[in-house]
Structures are given as structure tokens and as C-alpha cells.
Amino acid sequence: MTAIDPRRLAQKVRLRVILPTTLFMMLSSLDRTNVSFGALQMNHDLGFSPAQYGFGVGVLFIGFLAGQYPSVLLLQRVGMKVWLSCSAIAWGVIAGAMAAIHTPAQFYMLRVALGLIEGGLAPGVVLYLAQFATERERASTFAFPMLAIPFSVIVGGPISGALMQMQPPLGIAGWRWMFLIEAIPTILLGAAAYFVIPNGPKDCRWLDAPEKEWFATRAKRAIDAKNDWSVLREPVVWMSSLIWFCLLSGSYGIMFWLPQAVKQLSGLSPFEIGLVNALPWIGNIFGIYWNAAHSDKSGERFWHIAVPAAIAGLGLLAAAWLGAGVPALMALLVVGTALGAAQGAFWALPTALFVPATFAVGAVAINISGSSGGLVTPQLIGLLREHGGGFAGPTLLLTAMLLATALLVLVVRYRSREAREPL
């Protein structure tokens, strides 16, 4: 076989595979998290209490949990091209339908449906990108799509705020226009996905013959392998699942509640809140990319997760203690950077344990656990807010979860060294 240039190959994969899938991850994140901005007006217009809003945010993840594994099975059967195109169009239509809700029941129903369609996207992308990932760039390959979430908040937050502030056409509230307008790109790009997304390396016209053969051999092993459920008996899978649960709980807590916290503390306009809300996610992007690259370069996985998780927890506590003002915003920047760093390095740890037969089952198990953080944490925050009135209780909850993450990673490190598992 002709020698392959790893750098040239990696550049091709980033441009042709990773960037397009990241774009769809970004649209998915925007269509499920723009409710945090809609809540600035929607909760008042529809009379939603903090507990009702928290339940509506969290109930999406019931659909997430139910849809993940069936969605991945469908991906394996029909291929990425058809699966992603149909999924994006479907969730775009559901996200746009949020513009028509009037009751809590309608809110809950659409959130569950949105979660059901979007639930398989994250594990599906992990499974899809595994066909293109080399061992040398394992963390970077899986970390890049994670940039979609902070990008969706950085770009979508100010856009959502601006749409809500505009003079409502036809007498329709700004938050309704926001849901409708932000769903349109998803539907259009979903239709385009069928023509631009390859099912796998063998369909990539931009790969040279030796590169295609190199990737296709590994892709065949990954796709043809029978799903092996025995991986669920491995303690490290469930430890990894708990780590991912805590990390995503921190992200979901900040994502769905920070705009309301900023409004309560500052009284800013929706557009200004969007700008402030973007701050921790700017740091998040830097943390994800830099820490994943450094983890790949050094080959170390555990401390690249544990240390940032602890910093994120302590930084969140500091931001709450500092209150409104520039020091608190700087603390939030540190929180976002550290949280992104921990998440960016995470997937290199459990995926090193998987062989093709266990990859799909293991990745879905971990993603389901992480998604359950979205089901549980926003609702807990809503209940704590309703009973306590402020954000002290939610802050302590998220801090405890992030500090627990650091301890769990060290436990996994100890167990893997004890068993001499090659991570």
C-alpha cells in the first residue's frame, strides 16, 4: 500500500467530514437550547412557573433517552446520508412548531418529540467519526463536534435576543418569531445533507485510492461487527457514564438557566443578555480545542479531565459569591474554559477501551447517561429556585457535581492502573 501522509489526510477529514457534522451538531444545539432565551418572554406570556419551565426543559431528555439506541441502529441500517437528512428536517419542523405553543402540555409534548429525534445525533456522530479517526488524533476528532454547542450559544444567543427585541410583525410575539426563524436553516441544510454527506470512506470521492482503502478497512470492521452487549458489564463503562453525566449536568445547568440568572442580577435587555451569556462559551471553545490537542500530544487522559472539572466547580462557586460585575464575569469565563477542557478530553478515555463490537453499545450507554443529566438537573434547579427564590442552591448543586467528576476520574485512573488496562 502507498504511504499515507497523516497530516494531509487529517486536513481532508476535518474539512469534508468533521466540519459538516459539527454544523449539524450546532443547529441541533441551537434548536433545543434557544428555549433558554425564549423563556425571558415566553414564561411571562404563558404564565409558566420556574418549576414548569424546568420540567419542560428537562422532559426533552426523556425523548433523548428513548431515541438514542434505536436511532443509532437506524443509522447503521440506512447510512449517514439518509439518516442525517431525515433527522435534521424532522427536528427542524418540531423546533419551529414551538412558535405555536400556548399551554404547558404543548410545551412538554414538543420537547419530548424534539428529544426523540435529536437523541441519536451525538452517539451517531461519534460512531460515524470513528470510521475516520486515527489513534493519534482520537481526542481531537471527537472534541471538534463538541465545539458546536458553545458556538451555538455564542452565535445563537445574540441572534435570539435580537429577534426577540424586534418590533413583532403581524402582532406575533418576538419569542415566537425566534423559534420559527431559527428552525428554517435546519430544514434547508437537512435537505442539502443528502447530497453532501458521505456514508463512509468508500463514498468519499475526495480520498485517494490508498487513503480510501486504509479507512474502508477500518470502517468495515466497525460497521460489520455485531453489537456486543457484554461491554455493559464493565465497571469502567458505568464510571465513564457517571463522569459524562456530571460534566453534561454542569453544561445543561449553565445553558438553560444562565440567561435568567443574568436577567435577575442585571436587568439587561434580551440582546445584552445574549452577549453576556456568550462569555463562558467563548472560553468553552478554547478549552475544548486546546485541552483535547494537548491530551493527544501528551497521551495523558485522566488529569486532562479531572483538573479542569475541579476548576470549573470552584469557579462556579466563586462567580456566585462575587455577584454581579466584571469579576463574576471573569469567573464565568474560567468556568466555561475549564468545563470545555474536561469535556474535550473525555471521549478519548472510554473509546480507547472499545473494540468495533462494543463501540456502538458503549458509546450509546455513556451518551444516555449524559443525556439523563439534562433530564434531571434542569428540573432540580427549577425546584430549588421555586423553593429558595435565588440561585445559591443550584450553584452548590452544580459545584458538587463537578467536584465529584474530578474524584470519579481519579478512581477510574486508579482502577485502570490496577488492572493494567491500556488507556
Secondary structure, DSSP 4 states (H G I P E B T S, - for coil): -----HHHHHHHHIIIIIHHHHHHHHHHHHHHHTHHHHHHHHHHHHT--HHHHHHHHHHHHHHHHHHHHHHHHHHHHH-HHHHHHHHHHHHHHHHHHGGG--SHHHHHHHHHHHHHHHTTHHHHHHHHHTTT--GGGHHHHHHGGGGHHHHHHHHHHHHHHHHHHS--GGG--HHHHHHHHHHHHHHHHHHHHHHH--SSGGG-TTS-HHHHHHHHHHHHHHHHSPP-GGGGG-HHHHHHHHHHHHHHHHHHHHHHHHHHHHHHHH---HHHHHHHHHHHHHHHHHHHHHHHHHHHHH---SHHHHHHHHHHHHHHHHHHHH-SSHHHHHHHHHHHHHHHHHHHHHTHHHHTT--HHHHHHHHHHHHHHHHHHHHHHHHHHHHHHHHHSSSHHHHHHHHHHHHHHHHHHHHHHHHHHHHT---
